[in-house]
Amino acid sequence: MNTEGSRVFLRVENLKKSFGGVQALKGLSFTVTAGIIKAVIGPNGAGKTTLFNVITGVFPPNDGSIALDGVSIEGQKSRDIARLGVSRTFQNVEIFGRMTVLENVMVGRHIQSRAGIIGTGLRLSKMRREERQIQESAMDYLQFVGLEHRAGELAGNLPLGEQKMLEVARALATDPKILLLDEPAGGLNTRETEGLAALIMRILERDITVVLVEHDMNLVMDISDEILVMNFGEKIAEGRPKQVKDDPLVIKAYLGEEVDYSDL
């Protein structure tokens, strides 16, 4: 994908985050251009999930700035950041196992609810109409990820691959402008990973920018427009997949000799 001349959609500058004496992010800076897939890779402990947690408001940064389409979001509450158009999935799937598949996606859609708490409590006509719209929209997202036939089942009964697709559907239901996927291919087999790659490409076609933390290097190299490489909370490389693959620092710190470069 040619991203030259496109606007910077996410800008992270000098981001720092510490937990006690451990510095998880050490002045990290990078940008994400609108309309691309950007992968974030690095060994375990590099700070990738911490980065997602800070961007989405789970943790406040100790220093630095985060701007979404020019609007500062660092330090804001997670719900407010979600309403601005940032959504995510989690490394360890976080679904409501005792709720149905459809209800899980409806939870995501309620972020955009307008009826309010009073309307919900009183079951006002406006709220009832909106609830029907939320249910219909949730079904559309289930169809998009291929789970419409599971709508009435308990989410906890789904196999891992389908739980991950459900989490993507719920994240999409918040109507994001940028979607952060934290190791979506973890635990998936080859067929499921291929389906995930196709799904991510379809998400991109909806004008949703994607940032992807992933250890599956074949997936990363196949679908990413740009790659950011982290190690010990710092950026050690950034660029197109071919540039990153051939970077000596990346090879030493992350890719190593175990990667079969014929597959990349």
C-alpha positions in Angstrom: 0.0 0.0 0.0 1.3 3.4 -0.9 1.0 5.7 2.1 3.1 8.6 0.8 1.3 11.9 1.4 -1.2 10.3 3.8 -1.9 12.0 7.2 -0.5 10.8 10.5 -3.4 9.4 12.4 -1.7 8.2 15.6 1.4 10.1 17.0 3.3 8.8 20.0 6.1 10.9 21.3 8.6 10.3 24.1 6.3 7.8 25.9 7.5 6.6 29.2 5.9 4.2 31.7 7.4 2.6 34.8 6.1 0.0 37.2 8.1 0.4 40.5 11.7 0.2 39.4 10.9 -1.3 36.1 10.8 1.0 33.1 8.5 -0.6 30.6 8.5 2.2 28.0 11.6 4.3 27.6 10.9 7.4 25.6 9.1 5.6 22.8 8.2 7.6 19.7 6.5 6.5 16.5 3.6 7.4 14.1 0.9 5.5 12.4 -0.4 6.7 9.0 -4.1 6.5 8.4 -5.3 3.6 6.4 -2.5 1.1 7.0 -1.7 -2.0 8.9 1.2 -1.3 11.3 2.7 -4.3 13.2 4.5 -3.9 16.5 6.9 -6.8 17.2 9.6 -7.6 19.7 10.6 -10.3 22.2 8.6 -11.0 25.3 9.0 -8.2 27.8 9.6 -5.6 25.1 6.7 -3.5 26.3 4.2 -4.1 23.5 1.2 -4.8 25.6 2.1 -2.0 28.0 2.1 0.3 24.9 -1.4 -0.8 24.1 -2.5 -0.3 27.7 -1.2 3.2 27.8 -2.7 4.2 24.5 -6.1 2.9 25.5 -6.0 4.5 29.0 -5.6 1.4 31.1 -2.5 2.9 32.5 -1.5 6.6 32.5 1.9 7.4 31.1 4.6 8.8 33.3 5.7 11.1 30.5 5.1 11.8 26.8 2.2 12.4 24.5 -0.3 10.5 22.5 -2.4 12.2 19.8 -5.2 10.7 17.8 -5.8 12.6 14.6 -4.3 15.7 16.2 -6.3 15.3 19.5 -4.4 14.6 22.7 -5.6 11.5 24.4 -2.9 10.6 27.0 -4.2 10.3 30.5 -7.9 10.1 29.5 -10.2 7.4 30.7 -10.5 4.3 28.6 -14.2 4.9 27.9 -13.6 8.4 26.6 -10.7 7.1 24.4 -13.0 4.4 23.0 -15.6 7.0 22.2 -12.9 9.0 20.3 -12.4 5.9 18.0 -9.8 3.7 19.7 -10.7 0.0 20.2 -8.7 -3.1 21.0 -8.5 -6.8 21.6 -6.5 -8.5 24.3 -3.6 -11.0 24.4 -5.7 -13.2 26.7 -9.2 -13.2 25.4 -11.6 -11.2 27.5 -15.2 -12.0 26.8 -18.3 -12.4 28.9 -18.5 -16.2 29.0 -22.0 -16.4 30.6 -23.5 -14.0 28.1 -24.5 -15.0 24.6 -22.3 -14.3 21.6 -24.8 -11.6 20.4 -24.9 -10.0 23.9 -21.1 -9.7 23.9 -21.1 -7.7 20.7 -24.0 -5.6 22.0 -21.9 -4.6 25.0 -19.4 -3.1 22.6 -22.1 -1.3 20.7 -23.5 0.3 23.8 -20.4 2.6 23.9 -22.2 4.6 21.3 -25.6 4.5 23.1 -27.5 7.8 23.3 -30.5 6.8 25.4 -28.6 7.2 28.6 -29.0 5.6 32.1 -32.5 7.0 32.8 -33.8 5.8 29.5 -32.4 2.4 30.1 -33.9 2.2 33.5 -37.4 3.3 32.5 -37.4 1.4 29.2 -38.4 4.5 27.4 -39.5 4.1 23.8 -36.4 5.9 22.5 -34.3 3.4 24.4 -36.3 0.4 23.1 -35.8 1.6 19.5 -32.1 2.1 20.1 -31.8 -1.3 21.7 -33.3 -2.9 18.6 -30.8 -1.0 16.4 -27.9 -2.1 18.6 -29.0 -5.7 18.3 -29.3 -5.5 14.5 -25.9 -3.8 14.3 -24.4 -6.5 16.5 -25.7 -9.2 14.2 -24.1 -7.4 11.3 -20.7 -7.5 13.0 -21.1 -11.2 13.8 -21.8 -11.8 10.2 -18.7 -9.8 9.2 -16.5 -12.1 11.3 -18.4 -15.3 10.4 -20.1 -15.9 13.7 -23.8 -15.1 13.0 -24.7 -18.8 13.4 -23.4 -18.7 17.0 -25.4 -15.6 18.0 -27.6 -17.4 20.6 -24.8 -19.6 22.2 -23.0 -18.8 25.4 -19.7 -17.1 24.5 -17.8 -19.3 27.0 -18.6 -22.4 25.0 -16.9 -21.2 21.8 -13.5 -22.6 20.9 -10.5 -20.3 21.2 -10.4 -19.3 17.5 -14.1 -18.2 17.5 -13.6 -16.4 20.8 -10.9 -14.4 19.2 -13.2 -13.6 16.3 -15.9 -12.6 18.8 -13.5 -10.2 20.5 -12.8 -8.6 17.1 -16.5 -8.2 16.4 -17.1 -6.6 19.8 -14.2 -4.2 19.2 -15.6 -3.3 15.8 -19.0 -2.7 17.3 -17.5 0.4 19.1 -17.2 1.9 15.6 -13.4 2.5 15.9 -11.2 4.6 13.7 -8.2 2.6 14.8 -8.1 -1.0 16.0 -5.4 -2.4 18.2 -5.0 -6.2 18.0 -2.9 -7.8 20.7 -1.6 -11.2 19.4 -4.8 -12.1 17.6 -3.1 -15.2 16.0 -1.9 -16.6 19.3 -3.2 -20.2 19.7 -4.7 -20.3 16.1 -4.0 -23.1 13.6 -2.8 -22.4 10.1 -6.3 -22.3 8.6 -7.6 -20.0 11.3 -4.6 -17.7 10.9 -5.3 -17.4 7.2 -8.9 -16.5 8.0 -7.6 -13.9 10.4 -5.4 -12.4 7.8 -8.3 -12.1 5.4 -10.5 -10.6 8.1 -7.9 -7.9 8.9 -7.7 -7.0 5.3 -11.5 -6.6 5.2 -11.3 -4.4 8.3 -8.8 -2.2 6.5 -11.3 -1.8 3.6 -13.7 -0.2 6.1 -11.3 2.7 6.5 -10.2 1.4 9.9 -6.4 1.8 10.6 -4.9 -1.3 12.3 -2.1 -1.7 14.7 -1.1 -5.3 15.3 1.1 -6.8 18.1 1.9 -10.3 16.8 4.6 -13.0 17.2 3.5 -14.9 14.0 6.2 -13.4 11.7 4.7 -14.9 8.5 1.4 -13.1 9.3 3.2 -9.9 10.1 5.3 -10.0 6.9 2.3 -10.9 4.7 -0.2 -8.2 5.7 1.8 -5.3 7.3 2.6 -2.0 5.5 5.0 -0.9 8.2 6.6 -2.6 11.3 7.8 -1.1 14.6 10.3 -3.2 16.4 10.6 -2.8 20.2 13.1 -4.2 22.7 13.3 -3.4 26.4 10.8 -0.6 26.0 12.6 1.2 23.2 12.3 1.4 19.4 15.2 -0.4 17.7 13.8 -0.3 14.1 10.9 1.0 12.1 10.0 0.7 8.4 8.7 -1.5 5.6 8.7 -5.2 6.2 11.7 -5.8 3.9 13.7 -3.0 5.6 13.0 -4.4 9.1 13.7 -8.0 8.1 17.1 -7.1 6.9 18.0 -4.8 9.9 21.0 -6.3 11.8 19.6 -5.0 15.2 16.3 -6.7 14.6 18.0 -10.0 13.6 20.1 -9.9 16.7 17.4 -8.8 19.2 14.3 -10.6 17.9 14.3 -12.6 14.7 17.5 -14.5 15.3 18.5 -17.7 13.5 15.2 -19.5 14.2 13.3 -17.6 11.5 13.0 -19.3 8.1 13.6 -16.3 5.9 12.5 -18.2 2.8 8.9 -17.9 4.2 9.2 -14.1 4.7 
